[in-house]
Amino acid sequence: MKDLHRDPDSPGTGNETRLPADTILASSTDPRGIIRYANPQFCEIAELSLDEMVGAPHRIVRHRDMPKGLFYLLWDRLKRGLPVCAYIKNRTASDGVYWVFATITSTSDGFLSVRIRPNAPFFETIRTVYRDLRAQEQAGRSPEQSARALTEALADLGFADYDAFMQAALAEECRLRTSAAEIGNCCLPRLADLSALLASAEERADTVGRDFVKVRSEPVNMRILAGRLEGASGALGTISQNYDIMAAEMQHLVQKLRCRDAGALGRMRMALDRGRFQAQVALLMNQAAEQPDFDGATQLADQAERLMADSKASLAEISAAARSIPDICRQLRHRINGLNVVKLLCRVESGRMQNADTGLNGIIERLENFHAATETNLAALSTKADQIKANSMLF
Ligand SMILES: Cc1cc2nc3c(=O)[nH]c(=O)nc-3n(C[C@H](O)[C@H](O)[C@H](O)COP(=O)(O)O)c2cc1C
């Protein structure tokens, strides 16, 4: 009986049990984390009866090696109504251990969690991070400081914040455990397509932004030139001023596209990440609900349904934000037309100075290249935005 919950191919070493690949441990709690339900798989691996579980705080399965900082962060998020995913080492009643990748979400009257076997490379990484955190805690670091150190350690690993880490980890854990057939039946492949479309739109906008930074110095070049060239200085100085003003307006519009929190593409990325996360958690909850002999199956299925509705709402945000992009691109193109006039004036000045090697031709050429490339990139960005809008309305 005891070995039923061990992975037959790789049962784990020593007192460590490795969960079978398809097992999901589920539990629900009240708002303080007091257990209301636990599925038979969870009871079995924890070596506790349902009676022992129900009414106990979740710390009944807590392992002493776990850093307090992780639980500080976990409760901080839950209290703010945010979901949380975490790699957790739990203990069994006979002091055995098993690792899980846990996902916890809020319900109307508490919390619901599903735990799967960790498989992704993130798992190894996080074990090292936890070991360091625990050592620092033993040396006197507070749980709050330790939680901060955890996000800093994740930032060093390239994750902007804990959300970025847990979204990446959940995506990878889901990908590794979900069969091709199950994936085919859910919206995740379409979300992945949407993510790829958005990535190419982001790339176009980044290219516009980067090219733009390059030509931003041209008005300065013009002014330097104006200072050097007697007679032409008045005209070139004015031209450079005009270019500067229009370029500043363009920069503002580029920000409207690319700013991480407020820009249209930034909002779309956040909505997509959130929508994908919600759909992945819903998938896990549905899988858990399908396991036999579990009183809480209905609650899990209801929660999955709610999360799918939230996911659809997130995707509706994407199509709303996508709608604004062609208009921003139009405004940018309009500014480029204005810059074309400036470029033309440059040409006239260059013509007036005929054979003089002024450096103006180089500036004109760079502006021409920038205008042509930006036209192409903005047209492509508009098309991508339309595709994203159409795709995000399919859910
Ligand atoms: C729904 C839910 C599930 C939880 N699952 C676990 C778990 O599997 N293992 C664990 O150690 N803590 C889990 N916790 C966190 C515990 O409530 C608790 O914070 C943790 O065990 C550390 O104990 P302490 O806060 O008393 O130090 C869970 C909390 C909630 C709300």
The ligand as a Gaussian input file, in Angstrom:
#p B3LYP/6-31G(d) Opt

LIG

0 1
 C       -4.056000      26.066000       0.144000
 C       -2.735000      26.022000       0.842000
 C       -1.894000      24.961000       0.627000
 C       -0.662000      24.889000       1.283000
 N        0.143000      23.807000       1.037000
 C        1.300000      23.672000       1.753000
 C        2.119000      22.532000       1.589000
 O        1.854000      21.643000       0.789000
 N        3.238000      22.447000       2.354000
 C        3.584000      23.410000       3.272000
 O        4.601000      23.257000       3.947000
 N        2.835000      24.510000       3.394000
 C        1.714000      24.673000       2.675000
 N        0.936000      25.799000       2.834000
 C        1.463000      26.883000       3.705000
 C        1.143000      26.654000       5.157000
 O       -0.098000      27.242000       5.465000
 C        2.211000      27.243000       6.082000
 O        2.348000      28.624000       5.860000
 C        3.578000      26.586000       5.919000
 O        3.509000      25.211000       6.092000
 C        4.623000      27.151000       6.890000
 O        4.170000      27.074000       8.182000
 P        4.227000      28.340000       9.129000
 O        3.595000      29.458000       8.303000
 O        3.439000      27.995000      10.313000
 O        5.673000      28.566000       9.361000
 C       -0.281000      25.905000       2.188000
 C       -1.145000      26.985000       2.397000
 C       -2.359000      27.038000       1.728000
 C       -3.264000      28.208000       1.961000

